[in-house]
């Protein structure tokens, strides 16, 4: 069963796009990352997936595949199929 994203996810995707366009603030301190963290901790798998994508690709922050893998795994555990596929990909790239 695919998870149906909540409305808040769409708002966060827009915030993420704004961050990618450019920001002077470090992503670890940004309100966008804080919003993703809060939503992820609340059990939103899409927020976990988006957060890990930022870490995996170093978008607005230091690239960290270990942290990315943590969030991919959490999103996968929450039954988000795209995250499960990404978990395998990141694990292979770390070998």
C-alpha positions as CSV (number, residue, x, y, z in Angstrom):
1,X,0.0,0.0,0.0
2,X,1.4,3.4,-1.0
3,X,1.4,6.1,1.6
4,X,-0.7,9.1,0.6
5,X,1.2,12.3,1.3
6,X,-0.3,14.9,3.7
7,X,-1.0,18.5,2.6
8,X,1.9,19.6,4.9
9,X,4.3,17.6,2.7
10,X,3.4,19.8,-0.3
11,X,4.1,22.9,1.7
12,X,7.5,21.5,2.7
13,X,8.3,20.6,-0.9
14,X,7.8,24.2,-1.8
15,X,10.1,25.3,1.1
16,X,12.7,22.8,-0.1
17,X,12.6,24.2,-3.6
18,X,13.1,27.7,-2.2
19,X,16.2,26.4,-0.3
20,X,17.6,24.8,-3.4
21,X,17.3,28.1,-5.4
22,X,19.7,29.6,-2.9
23,X,20.0,30.6,0.7
24,X,22.8,32.2,2.7
25,X,21.7,30.3,5.8
26,X,23.3,26.9,6.7
27,X,20.8,24.2,6.1
28,X,21.3,22.7,9.5
29,X,19.9,25.9,11.0
30,X,17.3,26.6,8.4
31,X,13.6,26.6,9.0
32,X,13.1,24.3,6.1
33,X,15.3,21.6,7.6
34,X,13.7,22.1,11.0
35,X,10.2,21.6,9.4
36,X,11.4,18.4,7.7
37,X,12.8,17.1,10.9
38,X,9.6,17.9,12.8
39,X,7.4,16.2,10.2
40,X,9.8,13.2,9.9
41,X,9.8,12.7,13.7
42,X,5.9,12.9,13.5
43,X,6.0,9.9,11.2
44,X,5.7,11.6,7.8
45,X,7.8,9.3,5.4
46,X,7.9,11.9,2.6
47,X,9.5,14.4,4.9
48,X,12.1,11.8,5.9
49,X,12.7,11.1,2.3
50,X,13.1,14.8,1.4
51,X,15.4,15.3,4.3
52,X,17.7,12.4,3.4
53,X,17.8,13.6,-0.2
54,X,19.3,16.9,1.0
55,X,21.9,15.0,3.0
56,X,22.7,12.5,0.3
57,X,23.3,15.2,-2.3
58,X,24.8,17.9,0.0
59,X,22.2,20.4,-1.0
60,X,22.6,23.4,1.3
61,X,24.6,21.3,3.8
62,X,27.6,19.0,4.1
63,X,27.0,15.8,2.2
64,X,26.6,12.9,4.6
65,X,25.5,9.6,3.3
66,X,25.3,8.0,6.8
67,X,22.7,10.6,7.9
68,X,21.0,10.2,4.5
69,X,20.8,6.4,5.0
70,X,19.3,6.9,8.5
71,X,16.4,9.0,7.0
72,X,16.0,6.7,4.0
73,X,15.7,3.7,6.3
74,X,13.2,5.5,8.5
75,X,11.0,6.5,5.5
76,X,11.3,2.9,4.2
77,X,10.2,1.6,7.7
78,X,7.2,3.9,7.3
79,X,6.3,2.1,4.0
80,X,7.5,4.7,1.5
81,X,8.6,2.6,-1.5
82,X,10.8,5.2,-3.1
83,X,12.8,5.4,0.2
84,X,13.2,1.6,0.2
85,X,14.7,1.7,-3.3
86,X,17.0,4.6,-2.3
87,X,18.2,2.8,0.8
88,X,19.5,-0.1,-1.3
89,X,21.2,2.4,-3.7
90,X,22.9,4.3,-1.0
91,X,24.1,1.1,0.8
92,X,25.6,0.0,-2.5
93,X,27.3,3.3,-3.1
94,X,29.0,3.2,0.4
95,X,30.6,-0.2,-0.3
